[in-house]
Structures are given as C-alpha cells and as structure tokens.
C-alpha cells in the first residue's frame, strides 16, 4: 500500500506543478491569493488542493515508515 500512496503523492505534486505552470503561462503570474476567495474554480484553488493532497499522502507514507522502523 505504501508504494501506491507514494505514487499518488507524486502524481498530485506533478499536477500541482502543471497547474502552477499553466497559471504562469495563461495569466502571467504565479499565485494570486485573492483568487482563492473567488466563487468559481481557479488555478489557485486547484493548485492548493493538489499540493495539499500530495503532501498529505507523502506525510502519511513517511509516518508509516517511521512507525514501522521503530518496531
């Protein structure tokens, strides 16, 4: 299960990077915090969601590894 979580984490991090690059290409800037409060779906919201999921799955895998190594 940990390999799957590692791959899922990497996929979400790559998606976040792609959304960030797309934002730079389309809008000319990287991140506008005010777009997080817009009622529509924005690049910033997608970036935050993908990054949070990637970090969550990566943190979870790391925590499982530490727990297993301490036994």
N, CA, C and O of each residue as an XYZ file, in Angstrom:
284
protein
N       0.819     -1.201      0.000
C       0.000      0.000      0.000
C       0.861      1.263      0.000
O       0.449      2.290     -0.540
N       2.035      1.199      0.591
C       2.852      2.402      0.681
C       3.394      2.828     -0.681
O       3.568      4.023     -0.921
N       3.668      1.868     -1.586
C       4.112      2.251     -2.920
C       3.001      2.977     -3.663
O       3.254      3.937     -4.391
N       1.783      2.519     -3.477
C       0.645      3.173     -4.121
C       0.485      4.598     -3.593
O       0.262      5.525     -4.372
N       0.595      4.777     -2.290
C       0.489      6.112     -1.706
C       1.626      7.011     -2.173
O       1.426      8.208     -2.380
N       2.802      6.448     -2.337
C       3.930      7.222     -2.828
C       3.676      7.692     -4.257
O       3.971      8.838     -4.596
N       3.136      6.823     -5.083
C       2.824      7.194     -6.466
C       1.709      8.219     -6.524
O       1.770      9.158     -7.317
N       0.690      8.051     -5.695
C      -0.410      9.012     -5.656
C       0.118     10.376     -5.224
O      -0.269     11.399     -5.788
N       0.988     10.392     -4.239
C       1.582     11.635     -3.769
C       2.355     12.317     -4.892
O       2.219     13.522     -5.102
N       3.164     11.549     -5.612
C       3.949     12.110     -6.714
C       3.046     12.643     -7.823
O       3.335     13.687     -8.406
N       1.967     11.942     -8.115
C       1.037     12.395     -9.152
C       0.393     13.719     -8.765
O       0.300     14.626     -9.593
N      -0.049     13.839     -7.525
C      -0.670     15.088     -7.079
C       0.325     16.248     -7.079
O      -0.036     17.372     -7.425
N       1.575     15.983     -6.693
C       2.595     17.031     -6.721
C       2.859     17.470     -8.162
O       3.011     18.662     -8.428
N       2.913     16.513     -9.094
C       3.112     16.861    -10.505
C       1.920     17.638    -11.056
O       2.099     18.579    -11.829
N       0.711     17.254    -10.668
C      -0.470     18.004    -11.096
C      -0.433     19.437    -10.572
O      -0.774     20.376    -11.292
N      -0.021     19.600     -9.328
C       0.100     20.950     -8.763
C       1.113     21.767     -9.554
O       0.881     22.944     -9.832
N       2.223     21.156     -9.913
C       3.244     21.858    -10.692
C       2.711     22.235    -12.071
O       2.969     23.339    -12.552
N       1.971     21.331    -12.710
C       1.404     21.629    -14.019
C       0.387     22.766    -13.949
O       0.356     23.625    -14.831
N      -0.436     22.776    -12.916
C      -1.408     23.854    -12.748
C      -0.685     25.179    -12.530
O      -1.096     26.210    -13.063
N       0.385     25.151    -11.754
C       1.159     26.370    -11.495
C       1.787     26.910    -12.784
O       1.737     28.111    -13.048
N       2.369     26.032    -13.571
C       2.976     26.442    -14.840
C       1.902     26.971    -15.792
O       2.118     27.968    -16.481
N       0.757     26.309    -15.830
C      -0.341     26.771    -16.676
C      -0.805     28.162    -16.246
O      -1.122     28.999    -17.091
N      -0.843     28.405    -14.967
C      -1.226     29.728    -14.456
C      -0.222     30.798    -14.901
O      -0.612     31.894    -15.303
N       1.044     30.477    -14.827
C       2.070     31.427    -15.260
C       1.936     31.715    -16.757
O       2.036     32.866    -17.182
N       1.713     30.677    -17.546
C       1.608     30.844    -18.990
C       0.353     31.643    -19.358
O       0.421     32.561    -20.175
N      -0.795     31.295    -18.756
C      -2.053     31.944    -19.134
C      -2.223     33.334    -18.533
O      -2.682     34.252    -19.213
N      -1.861     33.493    -17.276
C      -2.131     34.749    -16.581
C      -0.905     35.652    -16.450
O      -1.044     36.863    -16.275
N       0.273     35.082    -16.531
C       1.488     35.872    -16.423
C       1.993     36.048    -15.003
O       2.966     36.770    -14.787
N       1.366     35.416    -14.042
C       1.825     35.465    -12.647
C       1.626     34.088    -12.036
O       0.884     33.267    -12.575
N       2.287     33.833    -10.912
C       2.259     32.501    -10.319
C       1.076     32.215     -9.423
O       0.404     31.196     -9.581
N       0.815     33.110     -8.482
C      -0.213     32.805     -7.484
C      -0.812     34.103     -6.964
O      -0.090     34.981     -6.493
N      -2.114     34.221     -7.047
C      -2.821     35.381     -6.511
C      -3.745     34.898     -5.394
O      -4.759     34.263     -5.681
N      -3.427     35.178     -4.138
C      -4.235     34.695     -3.018
C      -5.697     35.153     -3.075
O      -6.573     34.475     -2.537
N      -5.969     36.279     -3.710
C      -7.351     36.750     -3.803
C      -8.230     35.814     -4.642
O      -9.446     35.768     -4.456
N      -7.614     35.074     -5.559
C      -8.371     34.123     -6.373
C      -8.865     32.929     -5.558
O      -9.748     32.200     -6.009
N      -8.315     32.723     -4.381
C      -8.803     31.638     -3.527
C     -10.219     31.920     -3.020
O     -10.951     30.992     -2.674
N     -10.602     33.183     -2.977
C     -11.902     33.567     -2.449
C     -12.943     33.791     -3.540
O     -14.075     34.177     -3.250
N     -12.569     33.553     -4.777
C     -13.493     33.676     -5.896
C     -14.470     32.496     -5.871
O     -14.075     31.382     -5.526
N     -15.750     32.725     -6.234
C     -16.718     31.622     -6.201
C     -16.491     30.575     -7.297
O     -16.996     29.458     -7.190
N     -15.751     30.916     -8.336
C     -15.512     29.951     -9.417
C     -14.239     29.147     -9.136
O     -13.440     29.492     -8.266
N     -14.081     28.074     -9.896
C     -12.881     27.254     -9.772
C     -11.735     27.983    -10.459
O     -11.850     28.374    -11.621
N     -10.637     28.163     -9.746
C      -9.490     28.882    -10.278
C      -8.248     27.999    -10.219
O      -8.241     26.962     -9.556
N      -7.198     28.425    -10.920
C      -5.929     27.710    -10.877
C      -5.400     27.641     -9.447
O      -4.849     26.623     -9.029
N      -5.569     28.720     -8.707
C      -5.059     28.757     -7.333
C      -5.728     27.699     -6.457
O      -5.064     27.046     -5.652
N      -7.031     27.531     -6.611
C      -7.743     26.517     -5.821
C      -7.287     25.112     -6.192
O      -7.075     24.271     -5.319
N      -7.137     24.861     -7.486
C      -6.659     23.553     -7.924
C      -5.245     23.298     -7.409
O      -4.936     22.201     -6.943
N      -4.394     24.308     -7.493
C      -3.020     24.175     -7.011
C      -2.992     23.809     -5.529
O      -2.275     22.896     -5.120
N      -3.770     24.523     -4.738
C      -3.783     24.273     -3.284
C      -4.314     22.874     -2.981
O      -3.766     22.179     -2.125
N      -5.367     22.456     -3.666
C      -5.941     21.120     -3.420
C      -4.948     20.031     -3.811
O      -4.712     19.104     -3.036
N      -4.361     20.133     -5.010
C      -3.410     19.114     -5.454
C      -2.169     19.073     -4.557
O      -1.684     17.995     -4.213
N      -1.669     20.225     -4.188
C      -0.495     20.276     -3.321
C      -0.807     19.690     -1.942
O      -0.008     18.935     -1.390
N      -1.957     20.037     -1.398
C      -2.346     19.509     -0.080
C      -2.491     17.989     -0.116
O      -2.038     17.301      0.799
N      -3.117     17.468     -1.159
C      -3.273     16.011     -1.269
C      -1.928     15.319     -1.448
O      -1.679     14.270     -0.854
N      -1.063     15.908     -2.268
C       0.267     15.325     -2.453
C       1.066     15.297     -1.166
O       1.702     14.293     -0.845
N       1.034     16.396     -0.427
C       1.750     16.446      0.850
C       1.131     15.507      1.876
O       1.849     14.885      2.659
N      -0.197     15.399      1.880
C      -0.874     14.508      2.822
C      -0.456     13.062      2.597
O      -0.088     12.365      3.543
N      -0.510     12.604      1.336
C      -0.142     11.217      1.064
C       1.346     10.975      1.314
O       1.722      9.895      1.768
N       2.188     11.951      1.028
C       3.617     11.813      1.307
C       3.902     11.784      2.795
O       4.730     10.998      3.254
N       3.219     12.637      3.558
C       3.395     12.672      5.011
C       2.905     11.374      5.646
O       3.523     10.841      6.569
N       1.789     10.883      5.134
C       1.215      9.651      5.677
C       2.157      8.475      5.454
O       2.344      7.650      6.347
N       2.752      8.395      4.267
C       3.685      7.309      3.970
C       4.924      7.414      4.859
O       5.419      6.409      5.368
N       5.419      8.637      5.040
C       6.609      8.838      5.874
C       6.316      8.445      7.326
O       7.152      7.838      7.996
N       5.123      8.799      7.799
C       4.739      8.464      9.171
C       4.655      6.951      9.351
O       5.091      6.424     10.374
N       4.093      6.246      8.358
C       4.011      4.772      8.428
C       5.406      4.147      8.456
O       5.643      3.180      9.180
N       6.330      4.707      7.660
C       7.687      4.183      7.615
C       8.385      4.367      8.955
O       9.065      3.456      9.426
N       8.226      5.542      9.580
C       8.839      5.783     10.885
C       8.265      4.825     11.927
O       8.991      4.295     12.768
N       6.958      4.613     11.857
C       6.305      3.718     12.817
C       6.829      2.299     12.645
O       7.099      1.614     13.632
N       6.975      1.848     11.393
C       7.455      0.511     11.112
C       8.919      0.353     11.540
O       9.299     -0.691     12.069
N       9.737      1.384     11.315
C      11.161      1.293     11.669
C      11.384      1.302     13.179
O      12.385      0.771     13.659
N      10.471      1.895     13.924
C      10.653      1.967     15.386
C      10.276      0.650     16.060
O      10.603      0.435     17.228
N       9.596     -0.223     15.339
C       9.221     -1.523     15.929
C      10.359     -2.445     15.896
O      10.243     -3.585     16.345
